[in-house]
Amino acid sequence: MNRSERFDEIRAIADDICAGTVTQIQLQKLEPLLSNDEQAQRFYLDYIEFHFHLKSNTLPNLEIVRRKTFVDELIVRPTQALNLPHQNQPYEASSEKRSASTKRKFYLAGGLTVLCMLVVYLITQFKPLPDEPFVGKIVSGELLIDENGNVQNTLVYSGVYKTERPVELELRSGDSLILSAHSHFKLFNSTEIELKSGEVKVVSHSNKTIAISANASDIQMHSGKLTVKVDSDATSVSGNTKAKIFPKTWRPKHFWNFDDVGDRVMDFAGRAVGVPSSGAQRIDGLVGKGAFYFDNGKHARINVGSGGGSAPATGSFSVIDGVTIEALIKPLYSGEGPTSTRYGEIDEIFRKDQSDKDHRILLSFQNDRNKSIVVPTGDYTESLSFGLYILGQGYHELKLPLDGRNGRPTLKQLKDGNLHHVAATYDVESGIKAIYIDGQVGALYRYPPGSKVLSGGAGLANIGNSPNAQGHAAEAYAGTIDEVAFYDFALTPFMVALHYNNVLMGLNYFGSQPSAKALPYKSHIELTPNKTLLLDNITGLPRDNF
């Protein structure tokens, strides 16, 4: 019996979840099927992720275009224009009325057009255009053509190449590329190169912008010397010059910087618009124009919704590669310990819960005793706690004790009236769960590498309170919160420290002036001269190893 047959009921419900037709009765039935069954949870999460990737990779109608620039390219793009009604005809919603013969003619014409363009493209690929410029010339060594390349005498054209021994190229721009043995790379033109593996040293003579693409990063330089090395684990960048690194993944899933105005709280990275209650009031920002003060009462909350989730592993708070919760705080947490129960004062910075139950996510101040869900175990009092459900492990909370030891602050130091930066991260690939205060890691625990997170669902998320505590103030936050960000990946130690340093300069986390505008889709990190950065091959972010 395969997994699909074994978990047939779960698969059927998951199909309806992905199709958007799931019922409340099915969701109620799903909960006991997943409860305390690691194999069922793993199957469900894998199945949802599989459908997610299928949906994201679905191709629309296509057209193929031959574009002549410095490089011959095959471009695949949507053909929405073909589906628009004729400008001189009124639009009719019932397009089904079009006759079958007209449709057949339309599809036949479109198919013949695509076929003809494919034939033209394939014919021309075997012969470079007469006026196609060469990219550079070989100074020393020999290039092996891997794909669509062309070498005439010492002249090198656009294409993909390999080296068995070191090779030096002089580009048309006058700049030089020195490639190590066993390098694999693609030349686009005299200013753009993609390094697939191996090492390239770029020597600039022209002061033009040179772009080097490597795994999940794009690197730009203007002068000096820069070395990029790609291997299976990471990409290293070093040189005697300044450079800009554009990582593939850097943008949070949600970002509430509170610099907007009005009765709603805008999400400047996603669609989780917040609704503040009466106990959360706009005040001057810790950075930027705005922040929120929470009065420690039952109405001290900003409700940012469920992220569109309907079941576990759905919605924008569902994560695959990891998670980060980040915020600026000026806390007034009392730190009171438990009296009649094992729970003392709790101040929530961020919590997603309700029907999520064990799949909840939280970052909060706590003072409690003898909780079985704390990993690693210990005798904790005042602490910062990060809760997450790890597949195969269960729901666990990591504690950062506020004890003043080993570089950790005390609660009194956190209540000094200054802003403090907190970040909680979990990385699936490494299994590392960590909490940072002011750019420094204060708590860390390692799970087996590859341990996935089960999160998301229909439960609400709150800033400054628990969505479960609607009628009381037991978990309400006291103090100021600003710049809350939620990521579906783990920020690296380098990035956490960089974000904190940017804030100290009055900038937002990403090095820009705070504003009530959507975050851009590209951002860069500065490489300073004579420094080496190790870039993650999945996100492209600089990383430090613990």
PyMOL commands that set and color helices and strands:
alter all, ss='L'
color gray80, all
select helices_A, chain A and resi 3-6+8-19+24-34+38-56+80-83+95-97+100-125+354-359+411-414+493-504
alter helices_A, ss='H'
color red, helices_A
select strands_A, chain A and resi 62-68+72-78+136-140+144-147+151-152+155-156+159-162+167-171+176-179+184-189+192-203+210-214+217-221+225-230+234-239+243-247+254-256+275-276+280-284+290-295+302-305+322-331+347-352+361-367+382-390+394-401+420-427+432-437+440-446+461-463+478-487+525-527+533-536
alter strands_A, ss='S'
color yellow, strands_A
deselect
rebuild
show_as cartoon
